[in-house]
Amino acid sequence: MLSKSVKPKRTKSPEQALSALMRLAARSEKSSGDALRLMQSWGVEPSARQGILQKLIDNKFIDDHRYAEAFVRDKMRFSGWGAFKLRAALRNKGISADIIEEVLHSLNSSDMVDRLHERLERKMHTIKYTSRYELKTKLMRYGASLGYEFESVADVVDALISNIKE
């Protein structure tokens, strides 16, 4: 009988972790929370983690504000996320609340409404429904799942449904 081989937990020294994080951060934006999670998974001593993180920040490999701006821009453009979902995702990434609010405050609300309208209109063509009420409910649920405010979703859904002929 074959037994499953268990891989030993991979550990890195603080120097190895620093160079690995420099390589990773040079290729794509990383948040300070990402770096801390990676160091923890690599088994880096807790006492060395903050020192490594500070070196990465001082050398501009990691910048939470820059990361938050890029994250918001990409998630809005490619996934159509709203402010609530963006805020929650950034919080999970370890970004501070003041940076999150600053980045979200800089968003253009008309662009967000246009993006919501575009996403809901595209979704409307793929939904199976038997009544306007059912269509409205499904679109409202979808808009809320994207992280937009209820009032914005309701306004856009009402505008879309008013154009439908039964």
C-alpha positions in Angstrom: 0.0 0.0 0.0 1.3 3.4 -1.0 1.4 6.1 1.7 1.0 9.8 1.0 4.2 11.6 1.3 4.0 14.6 3.6 6.1 17.6 2.5 7.9 19.1 5.4 7.0 22.7 6.2 9.3 25.0 4.2 11.1 27.5 6.3 13.2 30.5 5.3 15.7 32.5 7.1 15.0 36.3 7.5 17.6 37.0 4.7 15.9 34.5 2.4 12.5 35.9 3.2 13.6 39.4 2.4 15.1 38.5 -0.9 12.1 36.4 -1.9 9.7 39.2 -1.0 11.8 41.7 -2.9 11.5 39.4 -6.0 7.7 39.0 -5.5 7.1 42.7 -4.9 9.2 43.7 -7.9 6.9 41.6 -10.1 3.5 42.6 -8.7 2.1 44.9 -6.0 2.0 43.3 -2.6 0.4 44.7 0.6 2.1 44.7 4.0 -0.5 42.1 5.1 0.4 39.9 2.1 4.1 40.1 3.1 3.3 39.3 6.8 1.2 36.3 5.8 3.9 35.0 3.5 6.5 35.3 6.2 4.3 33.5 8.6 3.8 30.6 6.2 7.5 30.5 5.6 8.2 30.1 9.3 10.1 33.4 9.7 10.6 34.2 13.4 7.9 36.7 14.6 10.6 39.0 15.9 12.2 39.4 12.5 9.0 40.0 10.5 8.5 43.6 11.3 12.2 44.4 10.5 11.9 42.7 7.1 8.6 44.5 6.4 10.2 47.9 7.4 13.1 47.3 5.0 10.6 46.5 2.2 8.7 49.7 2.9 11.8 51.8 3.2 13.1 50.5 -0.2 9.6 51.2 -1.8 9.0 47.5 -2.6 5.8 47.7 -0.5 3.5 50.7 -0.3 0.0 50.1 1.0 -1.4 53.3 -0.6 0.0 52.4 -4.0 -1.3 48.8 -3.6 -4.8 50.0 -2.6 -5.0 52.3 -5.6 -3.9 49.6 -8.0 -6.3 47.0 -6.4 -9.3 49.4 -6.6 -8.5 50.4 -10.2 -8.2 46.7 -11.3 -11.2 45.4 -9.4 -13.4 48.2 -10.6 -12.3 47.9 -14.2 -12.2 44.1 -14.6 -14.6 42.8 -12.0 -17.0 45.8 -11.6 -16.8 45.8 -7.8 -18.6 48.5 -5.8 -17.3 50.4 -2.7 -18.6 47.9 -0.1 -16.9 44.9 -1.7 -13.7 46.9 -2.3 -13.6 48.1 1.3 -14.0 44.6 2.7 -11.3 43.1 0.4 -8.8 45.8 1.2 -9.5 45.3 4.9 -8.8 41.6 4.5 -5.5 42.5 2.8 -4.4 44.3 5.9 -4.7 47.8 4.5 -5.4 50.5 7.2 -8.8 52.1 7.4 -7.5 55.6 6.6 -5.8 54.5 3.4 -9.0 52.6 2.4 -11.2 55.6 2.9 -8.8 58.0 1.1 -8.6 55.7 -1.9 -12.4 55.1 -2.0 -13.1 58.8 -1.5 -11.1 59.6 -4.6 -13.3 57.4 -6.8 -15.6 59.1 -9.3 -19.2 58.2 -8.3 -20.5 58.7 -11.9 -17.9 56.2 -13.2 -19.1 53.7 -10.5 -22.7 54.2 -11.5 -21.9 53.8 -15.2 -19.9 50.6 -14.4 -22.9 49.3 -12.3 -25.3 50.1 -15.2 -23.0 48.2 -17.7 -22.8 45.1 -15.4 -26.5 45.0 -14.7 -27.4 45.5 -18.3 -25.1 42.6 -19.3 -26.5 40.4 -16.5 -30.1 41.2 -17.5 -29.7 39.5 -20.9 -28.6 36.3 -19.2 -31.3 36.0 -16.6 -34.3 33.8 -17.0 -37.4 35.3 -15.5 -41.2 35.1 -15.6 -42.2 38.5 -14.3 -40.7 42.0 -13.9 -40.7 41.5 -10.2 -38.5 38.3 -10.5 -36.1 40.1 -12.9 -35.9 43.1 -10.5 -35.2 40.8 -7.5 -32.4 39.0 -9.3 -30.8 42.1 -10.6 -31.0 43.8 -7.1 -29.4 40.7 -5.6 -26.6 40.7 -8.2 -25.9 44.4 -7.8 -25.7 44.0 -4.1 -23.3 41.1 -4.5 -21.0 43.4 -6.5 -20.8 45.7 -3.5 -22.8 48.7 -4.5 -25.1 50.8 -2.4 -28.8 49.7 -2.3 -30.0 53.1 -3.6 -27.7 53.1 -6.6 -28.6 49.5 -7.5 -32.3 50.3 -7.1 -32.1 53.3 -9.3 -30.2 51.5 -12.1 -32.5 48.5 -12.0 -35.6 50.6 -12.2 -34.2 52.4 -15.2 -33.3 49.2 -16.9 -36.6 47.5 -16.2 -38.6 50.6 -17.3 -37.2 50.0 -20.8 -38.5 46.4 -21.1 -41.7 45.7 -23.0 -43.7 42.8 -21.6 
